[in-house]
Amino acid sequence: MLRQRVITALVLVAVLLATLAASSAWPFAVLTLAFMAAGGWEWGRLNDAHGALAWAMAAVVAVAGAAALAAGLTGQVPAVLWWCGVALWVLGGAVALRTGPAGWPRLARPARWLLGVVALWLAWLAVAHARTLSVNFLLSVLCLVWMADIAAYFGGRAWGRAKLAPAISPGKSWAGVWSGIAGVLVLAAFWMWLDRRMGFDGASLYTRLFTNLGGLGMALALVLLCALSVVGDLVESLVKRAAGAKDSSQLLPGHGGVLDRVDALLPTLPAAMALMTWSAR
């Protein structure tokens, strides 16, 4: 299992770096769209859309993304789309977590399918747009989620007695949440120091937030993003638990499925872009 995880991770990193190194943003956009379309297939299977219906959901995500790419939407996105994404995750996430694994299947299947397709498409649009801003900005957003997850894991193992949502994800704790936030704040300080000393292709998320919102505003914005990353993780765990699945699929050997890897990014990416439009005013 460990060997599989390492091989899969190395292949994914190699492909990712190759697309990021391209002079144009479209190879990265196409690669990430393929991943999100696979996530659409997984979402369908987890929500009673089997066979052709699950493939149709993947196709909808892919076609919607391809249309946005062809129209040049990834370079200039209306701010209202980002704020709709934030509202979707704040309100929809609250409803989903309130209903719990037992209540989730009682929601109408078309509504569950639509929520998944919209969330995946918005997250893809956000990551593709972030790439057009700069590789440094894109990586700073991705690393925020990864740092929050890593710090939460170690903080939860050390101090995680009070559980966050035991009925949904027994391993998550409040200590993990606070550890994740602390880790992200440390990462932000370090990344801003790097921004001042390295010749990156553009400012990071942290420098942009600090410049436009000040230190306190940046800290509050990062807390919001960390909270949304937890919501994304919990919602995917809830959906899997409702479906009786351990992983969203086995598309990534040793890692489970695409949704298992991007769940925390789904709400965080649009929210990061929304904060950029708000802080730029």
C-alpha positions as a printed NumPy array, in Angstrom:
array([[  0.   ,   0.   ,   0.   ],
       [  2.782,   2.437,   0.895],
       [  4.576,   1.673,  -2.354],
       [  1.384,   2.33 ,  -4.308],
       [  0.847,   5.639,  -2.49 ],
       [  4.382,   6.803,  -3.201],
       [  4.288,   5.821,  -6.886],
       [  0.895,   7.464,  -7.426],
       [  2.011,  10.621,  -5.624],
       [  5.217,  10.859,  -7.661],
       [  3.348,  10.451, -10.943],
       [  0.759,  13.072,  -9.981],
       [  3.428,  15.538,  -8.854],
       [  5.417,  15.025, -12.061],
       [  2.364,  15.659, -14.254],
       [  1.323,  18.654, -12.149],
       [  4.776,  20.249, -12.316],
       [  4.928,  19.706, -16.073],
       [  1.67 ,  21.596, -16.607],
       [  2.689,  24.366, -14.204],
       [  5.977,  24.796, -16.044],
       [  4.165,  25.328, -19.358],
       [  4.236,  28.886, -20.685],
       [  0.454,  28.812, -21.163],
       [ -2.17 ,  28.212, -18.467],
       [ -4.332,  25.876, -20.567],
       [ -2.445,  22.571, -19.952],
       [ -2.987,  22.981, -16.209],
       [ -6.63 ,  23.91 , -16.792],
       [ -7.199,  20.793, -18.919],
       [ -5.457,  18.52 , -16.399],
       [ -7.445,  19.822, -13.447],
       [-10.675,  19.672, -15.446],
       [-10.031,  15.97 , -16.061],
       [ -9.652,  15.46 , -12.314],
       [-12.836,  17.379, -11.527],
       [-14.762,  15.426, -14.165],
       [-13.561,  12.222, -12.497],
       [-14.807,  13.712,  -9.24 ],
       [-18.195,  14.19 , -10.902],
       [-18.294,  10.489, -11.735],
       [-17.415,   9.633,  -8.138],
       [-20.029,  12.036,  -6.771],
       [-22.694,  10.435,  -8.937],
       [-21.816,   6.926,  -7.755],
       [-21.938,   8.067,  -4.12 ],
       [-25.354,   9.662,  -4.694],
       [-27.346,   6.908,  -6.393],
       [-26.38 ,   7.831,  -9.963],
       [-24.916,   4.568, -11.192],
       [-23.756,   3.451, -14.599],
       [-24.495,   5.897, -17.412],
       [-25.843,   8.531, -15.016],
       [-22.523,   8.768, -13.193],
       [-20.678,   9.094, -16.506],
       [-23.18 ,  11.763, -17.536],
       [-22.291,  13.784, -14.446],
       [-18.625,  13.551, -15.36 ],
       [-19.501,  14.706, -18.876],
       [-21.486,  17.676, -17.57 ],
       [-18.53 ,  18.854, -15.477],
       [-16.151,  18.372, -18.415],
       [-18.383,  20.121, -20.967],
       [-19.138,  23.035, -18.626],
       [-15.423,  23.464, -17.964],
       [-14.492,  23.19 , -21.64 ],
       [-17.113,  25.81 , -22.513],
       [-15.74 ,  28.173, -19.854],
       [-12.201,  27.611, -21.127],
       [-13.201,  28.218, -24.751],
       [-15.033,  31.402, -23.77 ],
       [-11.998,  32.733, -21.903],
       [-13.888,  32.731, -18.613],
       [-10.901,  31.389, -16.683],
       [ -9.085,  34.68 , -17.246],
       [-11.913,  37.004, -16.248],
       [-14.477,  35.619, -13.821],
       [-17.434,  37.67 , -12.492],
       [-17.029,  38.149,  -8.745],
       [-20.633,  37.081,  -8.184],
       [-19.714,  33.501,  -9.113],
       [-17.184,  33.29 ,  -6.285],
       [-19.63 ,  34.68 ,  -3.754],
       [-22.292,  32.252,  -4.954],
       [-19.78 ,  29.493,  -4.294],
       [-19.171,  30.787,  -0.774],
       [-22.921,  30.945,  -0.129],
       [-23.358,  27.428,  -1.514],
       [-20.81 ,  26.027,   0.905],
       [-21.746,  28.079,   3.961],
       [-25.49 ,  27.468,   3.668],
       [-25.47 ,  24.121,   1.871],
       [-22.671,  22.798,   4.065],
       [-24.571,  23.8  ,   7.19 ],
       [-27.708,  22.03 ,   5.956],
       [-25.759,  18.899,   4.985],
       [-23.938,  18.676,   8.31 ],
       [-27.171,  19.303,  10.188],
       [-28.989,  16.471,   8.392],
       [-26.09 ,  14.097,   8.963],
       [-25.373,  10.825,   7.156],
       [-28.863,   9.492,   7.871],
       [-30.621,  12.557,   6.488],
       [-28.467,  13.097,   3.394],
       [-30.071,  10.316,   1.261],
       [-33.489,  11.822,   1.974],
       [-32.607,  14.894,  -0.053],
       [-33.847,  14.665,  -3.646],
       [-31.301,  12.955,  -5.867],
       [-31.385,  15.65 ,  -8.598],
       [-30.618,  18.276,  -5.932],
       [-27.659,  16.251,  -4.654],
       [-26.378,  15.724,  -8.19 ],
       [-26.674,  19.42 ,  -9.019],
       [-24.866,  20.473,  -5.839],
       [-21.943,  18.203,  -6.689],
       [-21.668,  19.351, -10.304],
       [-21.812,  23.035,  -9.366],
       [-19.287,  22.643,  -6.535],
       [-16.83 ,  20.769,  -8.773],
       [-17.187,  23.227, -11.662],
       [-16.725,  26.269,  -9.426],
       [-13.667,  24.736,  -7.772],
       [-12.168,  23.98 , -11.179],
       [-12.9  ,  27.511, -12.416],
       [-11.226,  28.9  ,  -9.291],
       [ -8.076,  26.788,  -9.614],
       [ -7.802,  27.55 , -13.341],
       [ -8.233,  31.274, -12.674],
       [ -5.691,  31.162,  -9.856],
       [ -3.145,  29.751, -12.313],
       [ -3.657,  32.758, -14.595],
       [ -2.825,  35.099, -11.689],
       [  0.518,  33.398, -10.974],
       [  1.952,  30.018, -10.075],
       [  3.008,  31.46 ,  -6.722],
       [ -0.562,  32.526,  -5.944],
       [ -1.951,  29.151,  -6.978],
       [  0.536,  27.201,  -4.869],
       [ -0.068,  29.432,  -1.852],
       [ -3.789,  28.558,  -1.948],
       [ -3.161,  24.84 ,  -2.424],
       [ -0.561,  24.762,   0.344],
       [ -2.976,  26.491,   2.717],
       [ -5.287,  23.483,   2.519],
       [ -2.442,  20.983,   2.707],
       [ -0.895,  22.712,   5.72 ],
       [ -4.252,  22.877,   7.502],
       [ -4.704,  19.146,   6.935],
       [ -1.183,  18.177,   8.031],
       [ -1.18 ,  20.389,  11.132],
       [ -4.669,  19.17 ,  12.042],
       [ -3.501,  15.555,  11.797],
       [ -0.578,  16.001,  14.168],
       [ -2.453,  18.355,  16.511],
       [ -5.372,  15.957,  16.651],
       [ -3.128,  13.008,  17.46 ],
       [ -1.445,  14.95 ,  20.25 ],
       [ -4.393,  16.71 ,  21.886],
       [ -7.547,  15.526,  20.101],
       [ -9.822,  14.468,  22.933],
       [-12.829,  16.663,  22.119],
       [-14.263,  15.32 ,  18.865],
       [-15.514,  17.701,  16.188],
       [-18.174,  15.578,  14.464],
       [-17.984,  11.979,  15.741],
       [-21.054,  10.843,  13.789],
       [-19.457,  11.952,  10.511],
       [-15.683,  11.714,  10.937],
       [-14.631,  10.21 ,  14.292],
       [-10.983,  11.069,  13.755],
       [-11.484,  14.831,  13.601],
       [-11.143,  16.93 ,  16.747],
       [-11.351,  20.549,  17.823],
       [ -7.669,  20.434,  18.67 ],
       [ -7.017,  19.434,  15.07 ],
       [ -9.01 ,  22.416,  13.805],
       [ -7.083,  24.897,  15.959],
       [ -3.786,  23.229,  15.101],
       [ -4.613,  23.557,  11.415],
       [ -5.354,  27.265,  11.798],
       [ -2.113,  27.8  ,  13.72 ],
       [ -0.172,  25.952,  11.043],
       [ -1.687,  28.108,   8.294],
       [ -0.864,  31.338,  10.149],
       [  2.766,  30.215,  10.47 ],
       [  2.793,  29.273,   6.789],
       [  1.405,  32.702,   5.868],
       [  4.151,  34.515,   7.776],
       [  6.831,  32.366,   6.156],
       [  5.385,  32.748,   2.664],
       [  5.168,  36.537,   2.974],
       [  8.829,  36.546,   4.017],
       [  9.627,  34.527,   0.881],
       [  7.586,  36.915,  -1.286],
       [  9.758,  39.807,  -0.143],
       [ 12.999,  37.992,  -0.903],
       [ 12.327,  35.799,  -3.927],
       [ 11.56 ,  36.767,  -7.504],
       [  8.249,  34.945,  -7.781],
       [  5.941,  35.455, -10.759],
       [  3.328,  37.194,  -8.598],
       [  2.256,  37.841,  -5.035],
       [  0.901,  34.983,  -2.917],
       [ -2.554,  34.826,  -1.399],
       [ -1.08 ,  35.838,   1.956],
       [  0.731,  38.925,   0.706],
       [ -2.347,  40.061,  -1.223],
       [ -4.591,  39.634,   1.819],
       [ -2.112,  41.395,   4.097],
       [ -1.701,  44.296,   1.662],
       [ -5.434,  44.834,   1.214],
       [ -6.836,  43.857,   4.618],
       [ -3.975,  44.343,   7.076],
       [ -2.683,  41.796,   9.549],
       [ -5.927,  41.238,  11.465],
       [ -8.01 ,  41.089,   8.29 ],
       [ -5.647,  38.565,   6.765],
       [ -5.763,  36.403,   9.905],
       [ -9.577,  36.413,   9.923],
       [ -9.671,  35.58 ,   6.218],
       [ -7.327,  32.64 ,   6.766],
       [ -9.466,  31.373,   9.657],
       [-12.48 ,  31.459,   7.305],
       [-10.606,  29.52 ,   4.636],
       [ -9.448,  26.925,   7.158],
       [-13.017,  26.537,   8.436],
       [-14.314,  26.01 ,   4.906],
       [-11.624,  23.407,   4.231],
       [-12.928,  21.489,   7.255],
       [-16.505,  21.813,   5.956],
       [-15.474,  20.393,   2.583],
       [-13.758,  17.459,   4.261],
       [-16.724,  16.768,   6.536],
       [-19.299,  16.971,   3.736],
       [-17.405,  14.426,   1.652],
       [-17.043,  12.163,   4.707],
       [-20.779,  12.517,   5.324],
       [-21.646,  11.572,   1.748],
       [-19.337,   8.539,   1.85 ],
       [-20.751,   7.429,   5.178],
       [-24.296,   7.774,   3.839],
       [-23.325,   5.635,   0.846],
       [-21.499,   3.087,   3.005],
       [-18.206,   3.736,   1.185],
       [-14.718,   4.012,   2.664],
       [-13.262,   5.88 ,  -0.326],
       [-14.886,   7.88 ,  -3.115],
       [-13.352,   5.384,  -5.611],
       [-10.084,   3.591,  -6.337],
       [ -9.002,   5.807,  -9.225],
       [ -5.78 ,   6.809,  -7.438],
       [ -4.035,   3.619,  -6.242],
       [ -3.121,   3.886,  -2.586],
       [ -4.976,   7.198,  -2.209],
       [ -8.602,   6.318,  -2.865],
       [-10.491,   8.618,  -5.213],
       [-10.235,  12.14 ,  -6.552],
       [-12.812,  13.479,  -4.094],
       [-10.757,  12.05 ,  -1.236],
       [ -7.88 ,  14.269,  -2.354],
       [ -9.758,  17.471,  -3.301],
       [-12.658,  17.561,  -0.811],
       [-11.159,  20.349,   1.312],
       [-10.242,  22.332,  -1.811],
       [-13.779,  22.423,  -3.198],
       [-15.043,  25.227,  -0.905],
       [-11.648,  26.814,  -0.246],
       [-10.711,  27.649,  -3.834],
       [-13.825,  29.734,  -4.685],
       [-13.678,  31.381,  -1.244],
       [-10.047,  32.41 ,  -1.782],
       [-11.007,  34.017,  -5.088],
       [-13.988,  35.73 ,  -3.468],
       [-11.702,  37.227,  -0.831],
       [ -9.459,  38.521,  -3.607],
       [-12.351,  40.434,  -5.194],
       [-13.463,  41.817,  -1.836],
       [-10.038,  42.789,  -0.563],
       [ -9.17 ,  44.52 ,  -3.854],
       [-11.909,  47.132,  -3.372]])
